[in-house]
């Protein structure tokens, strides 16, 4: 049978003692040598990792909350923050898993992060609040969620996102606020991602609006996303609201201003009757046309004055009306010119000028030419 190291060592020491002291001392010293050798062998054995030497040839396991990763140590180490140990005899403590943390030392467990917070890596020593623009509605999470398009998160540590209110929108994720809707657009619901443009026939001149305005009567809106309605130009009109164009006035009608709701009928010219005039009479100033402001044309007419001289007969002149808005019309007026040497009863009256020269003005009544 093979001898152990201790047995070999004891035998070697006994041989040495015998030679030095003789056999009489051998019997006395051998028990002490054996005891000393065995005592030395116990203290030479180290405590394993996860335990510590408490003396009296005793090794104890490291208690919960401590650890020891080396052998032969006289004490255990306190587990640092971010780690834990739930059993005795720990060699290497466990790091807190993502979604958990531990801010205290010597802990037997980790803490779960609350909603609105996260812990993104192992061995976290604190929970981190979700930044503005993100949220977390569950506990024990390692990351936060971006607020989706159409919503926002304006504070940190939020456990939910909020829809953009009416009149605002957000077309990107992870935002801390919503955008005010521009003029020409609208949103009638919450959580708008992309606002709607005002359709042709409507407009919106204000920002942040929940609806668009119909073009009023007399106006039109041709394009989408318009910020104003356009008045119908002169010569057109529009009697209904919410229209994309104006109506061109028909022949015999007109409009005299922009933004007209209806067309007006063109005036029909008329003229008072003119009686017979002697060809030898003085020129007369023409009048009696309705509506006023028209002009005269025809044989013997110049600048609104009719000259009866010339050959007798029925003279036809015209009273012309142009209101400046497309209404152009005229009415024929007959003047009988007679060859006479005496006065004729007719619709004009003589006036005496200081020099004695006579001129005649048309009044629409019959008077005598006699002085």
Rosetta blueprint (number, residue, H / E / L):
1 X L
2 X L
3 X L
4 X L
5 X H
6 X H
7 X H
8 X H
9 X H
10 X H
11 X H
12 X H
13 X H
14 X H
15 X H
16 X H
17 X H
18 X H
19 X H
20 X H
21 X H
22 X L
23 X H
24 X H
25 X H
26 X H
27 X H
28 X H
29 X H
30 X H
31 X H
32 X H
33 X H
34 X H
35 X H
36 X H
37 X H
38 X H
39 X H
40 X H
41 X H
42 X H
43 X H
44 X H
45 X L
46 X L
47 X L
48 X L
49 X L
50 X L
51 X E
52 X E
53 X E
54 X E
55 X E
56 X L
57 X L
58 X E
59 X E
60 X E
61 X E
62 X L
63 X L
64 X L
65 X L
66 X E
67 X E
68 X L
69 X L
70 X L
71 X L
72 X L
73 X L
74 X L
75 X L
76 X L
77 X E
78 X E
79 X L
80 X L
81 X L
82 X L
83 X E
84 X E
85 X L
86 X L
87 X L
88 X L
89 X L
90 X L
91 X L
92 X L
93 X L
94 X E
95 X E
96 X L
97 X L
98 X L
99 X L
100 X E
101 X E
102 X L
103 X L
104 X L
105 X L
106 X L
107 X L
108 X L
109 X L
110 X L
111 X E
112 X E
113 X L
114 X L
115 X L
116 X L
117 X E
118 X E
119 X L
120 X L
121 X L
122 X L
123 X L
124 X L
125 X L
126 X L
127 X L
128 X E
129 X E
130 X L
131 X L
132 X L
133 X L
134 X E
135 X E
136 X L
137 X L
138 X L
139 X L
140 X L
141 X L
142 X L
143 X L
144 X L
145 X E
146 X E
147 X L
148 X L
149 X L
150 X L
151 X E
152 X E
153 X L
154 X L
155 X L
156 X L
157 X L
158 X L
159 X L
160 X L
161 X L
162 X E
163 X E
164 X L
165 X L
166 X L
167 X L
168 X E
169 X E
170 X L
171 X L
172 X L
173 X L
174 X L
175 X L
176 X L
177 X L
178 X L
179 X E
180 X E
181 X L
182 X L
183 X L
184 X L
185 X E
186 X E
187 X L
188 X L
189 X L
190 X L
191 X L
192 X L
193 X L
194 X L
195 X L
196 X E
197 X E
198 X L
199 X L
200 X L
201 X L
202 X E
203 X E
204 X L
205 X L
206 X L
207 X L
208 X L
209 X L
210 X L
211 X L
212 X L
213 X E
214 X E
215 X L
216 X L
217 X L
218 X L
219 X E
220 X E
221 X L
222 X L
223 X L
224 X L
225 X L
226 X L
227 X L
228 X L
229 X L
230 X E
231 X E
232 X L
233 X L
234 X L
235 X L
236 X E
237 X E
238 X L
239 X L
240 X L
241 X L
242 X L
243 X L
244 X L
245 X L
246 X L
247 X E
248 X E
249 X L
250 X L
251 X L
252 X L
253 X E
254 X E
255 X L
256 X L
257 X L
258 X L
259 X L
260 X L
261 X L
262 X L
263 X L
264 X E
265 X E
266 X L
267 X L
268 X L
269 X L
270 X E
271 X E
272 X L
273 X L
274 X L
275 X L
276 X L
277 X E
278 X E
279 X L
280 X L
281 X L
282 X L
283 X L
284 X E
285 X E
286 X L
287 X L
288 X L
289 X E
290 X E
291 X L
292 X L
293 X L
294 X L
295 X E
296 X E
297 X E
298 X E
299 X L
300 X L
301 X E
302 X E
303 X L
304 X L
305 X E
306 X E
307 X L
308 X L
309 X L
310 X L
311 X L
312 X L
313 X E
314 X E
315 X E
316 X E
317 X E
318 X E
319 X E
320 X E
321 X E
322 X E
323 X L
324 X L
325 X L
326 X L
327 X L
328 X E
329 X E
330 X E
331 X E
332 X E
333 X E
334 X E
335 X E
336 X E
337 X E
338 X E
339 X L
340 X L
341 X L
342 X L
343 X L
344 X L
345 X L
346 X E
347 X E
348 X E
349 X E
350 X E
351 X E
352 X E
353 X L
354 X L
355 X L
356 X L
357 X L
358 X E
359 X E
360 X E
361 X E
362 X E
363 X E
364 X E
365 X E
366 X E
367 X E
368 X L
369 X L
370 X L
371 X L
